Amino acid sequence: MAANIIDGKAFAATVREKVAGHVARLKEEHDIIPGLAVVLVGEDPASQVYVRSKGKQTVEVGMNSFEHKMDADTSEADLLAVVDTLNNDPSVHGILVQLPLPGHLNEDLIINSIAPEKDVDGFHISNVGLLGTGQKSMVPCTPLGCLMMLRDYHGSLSGMDAVVIGRSNIVGKPMAQLLLGDSCTVTIAHSRTKDLPDVVRRADIVVAAVGRPEMVPGDWIKEGATVIDVGINRIPAPEKGEGKMKLVGDVDYASCAERAGAITPVPGGVGPMTIACLLANTVTACCRANGLAEPEGLTA
Ligand SMILES: Nc1nc(=O)c2c([nH]1)NC[C@@H]1CN(c3ccc(C(=O)N[C@@H](CCC(=O)O)C(=O)O)cc3)C=[N+]21
């Protein structure tokens, strides 16, 4: 059986359209323009690509985009000062500090210095706690995008067996919380999990978020399961020519697609949804900051 392909790229376009609609309404009815500030420390080429892409999409949906580029040797105090300025700037509704940060900077400290209501990444300890207790929060963009695709494909997720492979704070843990919130039976698997293949074989929903290229083979996938591939790994592609690279996920797409009922591709799956959800979170933050109704269809 060939799996249905869950087209994250197309889905992300519909999310951005909804965002653009809300942005237009905010401007027209309330004279408010949502603003997203992205802080990039250092010159990691991949990060620069993502930041550019975020800025471009932010402007395309009609929001204001603010970019703060800082040197790789920026001090913690200087970075905290920039975050403080953004926290106090009423035209900024969302703040994202691009991760990973250079090693001399304390990531937790920086993230927790962002005003929780502007923390559109959903990484602040307050938002983590709110999500874990089922209260209104900012939800991390990648898991939110995965949840939107799963709900769209399945309708209700209630009672499904979900296995999340990976226990990171930015994907695995919040993903598990969201699936639990939708009444899945959730297992978080990781590098020390015993009998990982058998654990994954129980799953109706597999979310792979480990950052290891093509580590999940098709024979771990239950017939008909839904596979969400969060991995974005750049690996050599000698078949495309000398020195060429390609993007692959954390699952072996060809063999998993043979057994899955549905699967997200890489590229064109979770990645585009992550950025779309960042824009969605910024609109949500803007509405909350102004005491306006939550935008429909953009929150968990
Ligand atoms: N504070 C913070 N928040 C983040 O959300 C964050 C971050 N730091 N640091 C880096 C990672 C990475 N990330 C991606 C977003 C979209 C794609 C994406 O759209 N990927 C395309 C392919 C892009 C390509 O060709 O390279 C796709 O999967 O189709 C990828 C990666 C967000 N991140």
The ligand as an SDF file (V2000), in Angstrom:
LIG
                    3D

 33 36  0  0  0  0  0  0  0  0999 V2000
   14.3400   29.7610   18.3480 N   0  0  0  0  0  0  0  0  0  0  0  0
   14.2690   28.9610   17.2850 C   0  0  0  0  0  0  0  0  0  0  0  0
   13.0690   28.5960   16.7890 N   0  0  0  0  0  0  0  0  0  0  0  0
   12.9950   27.7770   15.6910 C   0  0  0  0  0  0  0  0  0  0  0  0
   11.8840   27.4420   15.2380 O   0  0  0  0  0  0  0  0  0  0  0  0
   14.2090   27.3250   15.0770 C   0  0  0  0  0  0  0  0  0  0  0  0
   15.4200   27.7300   15.6500 C   0  0  0  0  0  0  0  0  0  0  0  0
   15.4250   28.5360   16.7380 N   0  0  0  0  0  0  0  0  0  0  0  0
   16.5960   27.3370   15.1250 N   0  0  0  0  0  0  0  0  0  0  0  0
   16.6500   26.5450   13.9240 C   0  0  0  0  0  0  0  0  0  0  0  0
   15.4380   25.6890   13.7730 C   0  0  0  0  0  0  0  0  0  0  0  0
   15.2180   25.1290   12.3930 C   0  0  0  0  0  0  0  0  0  0  0  0
   13.9410   25.6230   11.9470 N   0  0  0  0  0  0  0  0  0  0  0  0
   13.4010   25.3480   10.6880 C   0  0  0  0  0  0  0  0  0  0  0  0
   12.2510   25.9420   10.2090 C   0  0  0  0  0  0  0  0  0  0  0  0
   11.7930   25.6870    8.9280 C   0  0  0  0  0  0  0  0  0  0  0  0
   12.4590   24.8330    8.0910 C   0  0  0  0  0  0  0  0  0  0  0  0
   11.9720   24.6180    6.7000 C   0  0  0  0  0  0  0  0  0  0  0  0
   11.0670   25.2840    6.2260 O   0  0  0  0  0  0  0  0  0  0  0  0
   12.5590   23.6430    5.9600 N   0  0  0  0  0  0  0  0  0  0  0  0
   12.2150   23.3660    4.5750 C   0  0  0  0  0  0  0  0  0  0  0  0
   13.4640   23.1740    3.7510 C   0  0  0  0  0  0  0  0  0  0  0  0
   14.4260   24.3320    3.8280 C   0  0  0  0  0  0  0  0  0  0  0  0
   15.7510   24.0190    3.1660 C   0  0  0  0  0  0  0  0  0  0  0  0
   15.7650   23.6920    1.9640 O   0  0  0  0  0  0  0  0  0  0  0  0
   16.7800   24.1030    3.8540 O   0  0  0  0  0  0  0  0  0  0  0  0
   11.4300   22.0640    4.4740 C   0  0  0  0  0  0  0  0  0  0  0  0
   11.5360   21.2390    5.3830 O   0  0  0  0  0  0  0  0  0  0  0  0
   10.7340   21.8910    3.4800 O   0  0  0  0  0  0  0  0  0  0  0  0
   13.5900   24.2230    8.5530 C   0  0  0  0  0  0  0  0  0  0  0  0
   14.0420   24.4700    9.8320 C   0  0  0  0  0  0  0  0  0  0  0  0
   13.4260   26.4250   12.9150 C   0  0  0  0  0  0  0  0  0  0  0  0
   14.2340   26.5060   13.9680 N   0  0  0  0  0  0  0  0  0  0  0  0
  1  2  1  0
  2  3  2  0
  2  8  1  0
  3  4  1  0
  4  5  2  0
  4  6  1  0
  6  7  2  0
  6 33  1  0
  7  8  1  0
  7  9  1  0
  9 10  1  0
 10 11  1  0
 11 12  1  0
 11 33  1  0
 12 13  1  0
 13 14  1  0
 13 32  1  0
 14 15  1  0
 14 31  2  0
 15 16  2  0
 16 17  1  0
 17 18  1  0
 17 30  2  0
 18 19  2  0
 18 20  1  0
 20 21  1  0
 21 22  1  0
 21 27  1  0
 22 23  1  0
 23 24  1  0
 24 25  2  0
 24 26  1  0
 27 28  2  0
 27 29  1  0
 30 31  1  0
 32 33  2  0
M  CHG  1  33   1
M  END
$$$$
